[in-house]
Amino acid sequence: MRTHLCGNINESHDGQTVSLCGWVTRARDLGGLIFIGLRDHAGVLQVVVEPDNEIAFPVAEKLRNEYCIRVSGKVRLRPESQWNPDMKTGKVELLADTVELLNASAPLPLLMTDEDGEEVRLKYRYLDLRRERMQRNLRLRARLTGAIRRYLEGHGFVDTETPILTKATPEGARDYLVPSRVHPGSFFALPQSPQIFKQLLMMSGLDRYYQIARCFRDEDLRADRQPEFTQLDLEMSFVEESDVQAIAEGMVRTVFREVLDVELPGPFPRMSWHEAMRRFGSDKPDLRIPLELVTICDQVRHVEFQVFSGPANDPGSRVAALRAPGGANLSRKQIDEYAALTAKYGAKGLAWMKVNDRSAGVEGVQSPIAKFLDEAAITGILEATDAETGDLLFFGAGPKATVAAFMGALRLAVGRDFDLVEAGWRPLWVVDFPMFEFDAEDDRYYALHHPFTAPATPDAEALRADPANAMSRGYDLVLNGSEIGGGSIRIHDPSLQQAVFDLLGIDEEEAGKRFGFLLEALRYGCPPHGGIAFGIDRIAALMAGEDSIREVIAFPKTASAICPLTSAPAPVDAAQLDELGIAVPEKASAAE
């Protein structure tokens, strides 16, 4: 039906007769001439229909936005005065010989612009996806996955599928369950990741596995999470951390070169988890923001101000400062807005100090807490933070984890608000993670990565003796403040795996029920192995310059895990439930 794509027509086609198909993006009647913006996935071309064309003109007069048409005619150069530099095809146009209506469009239920709300965009996603922005994003994503496949297959990896219907296992989030009709009362689980199966593939001698896998997690609602998402999964046998990281880093470099024509700086730097938390308050620090948290415990340990001296003298707590360059001109209202932000992350208050005149020392600062600090403390704080005239210092005090959470969030906000985010790409390996995190409320340990991550010590008894200080062999790849990949060397020794289960409160009987097949496989010459998983959605969003992963997913769910397009999830009829042996409580039915 067509000889060319609309967006590919250029000066080299001048004088050629072509046939094009697409959608009307605009139709204007200007003094008898009808101008049509004809769009396909490659771009938009201006089509001109002259009034003396007795066949095409009557059809063109009736065209409206999003009518699907076919046009044939001759390409010609526009007069230079009419060139449109904002269009790839801005120097040419098509003089139509024929205009054929392929399908009319009903009045549009949305504007087909970024002004449309998310709910309406997702309800009519098939229309929203026609837009240039969305076409660009989906095609960029396709180039991304294509580059990944070429790289990994060139390095000996085998694309292997793993089951979608599997067994429920505790991996950090709730499973989506699927009832079995042929086994009443039993359920499959949709995989949160292919973790166990990829380890089994290493035990099977596959050596190098990869898969672009669909994963499912029934997580609490969050702004940029999806109940189903896409993950690049890879696993390697007979490797150390550096082997996996070298493959992953080479892949990321190649993908950015092929898809964006960008050479990432290298080698990627490495930073321990403890250093990242201390300097940036985050295990996924955005290195484009040149601000760091500064510990000032030594400077305030002696003061009578218990809000500072208490945490400063507690090994499990911290007092930290953040310098906002030029922030002394902030109003009290603006400072209070930052305090409200930190409160969301656990701060009980946000102390601050304006440096009006650095050379004046104590006399040059302005702060509600200055009267509680002596000259030595204030002088020490100014020196430790490298404060200058016109700066604003923010302070956080309390348990280390809490201070990291709210001061890390504050650092990001100040960086954005003060226009301090540098251009470019800043990758970072975060390594040397703690093996466990202790939840005082539950009085138990949780795996910081997952329960199959190998500890730094291969000694099971040493691990049991001091789990609080145990380090893992995990590693995350961070890019511009987003974790794009995470992995580890896995446990390949059955006794060490059981020790980890014990510390996580999974006794031998429970471990056998949930992971019996994995523990059995570990007994038969399991090789040392490790891997990493990358979030395809997040990488695509970063590459496309999008804030939300929903903009690079064809048919995403809303933040409340609903699909407006299909009205899923939805009730099913009683007969189907009876067949599955499922009874829905009356309250749940009424809520539907």
Secondary structure, DSSP 4 states (H G I P E B T S, - for coil): --SS-GGG--GGGTT-EEEEEEEEEEEEEETTEEEEEEEETTEEEEEEE-TT-TTHHHHHHT--TT-EEEEEEEEEEPPGGG--TTSTTTTEEEEEEEEEEEE--PPPSS-SSTTS-HHHHHHTHHHHTTSHHHHHHHHHHHHHHHHHHHHHHHTT-EE----SSB----SSSBPPEEE-SSSTT-EEE--S-SHHHHHHHHHTT--EEEEEEEEE-BPPP-TT--SEEEEEEEEEES--HHHHHHHHHHHHHHHHHHHH-----SSPPEEEHHHHHHHHSSSS--TTS---EEE-HHHHTT-S-HHHHHHHT-TTEEEEEEEETTGGG--HHHHHHHHHHHHHTT-S--EEEEES-GGGGGGGEE-TTGGGS-HHHHHHHHHHHT--TT-EEEEEEEEHHHHHHHHHHHHHHHHHHTT---SS--EEEEE--BSEEEETTTTEEEESS-TTBPBS---HHHHHH-GGG-BBSEEEEEETTEEEEEEEEBP--HHHHHHHHHHTT--HHHHHHHHHHHHHHHTTTPPPEEEEEEEHHHHHHHHHT-SSGGGGSSS---TTS-BTTTTBS----HHHHHHHT----HHHHHH-
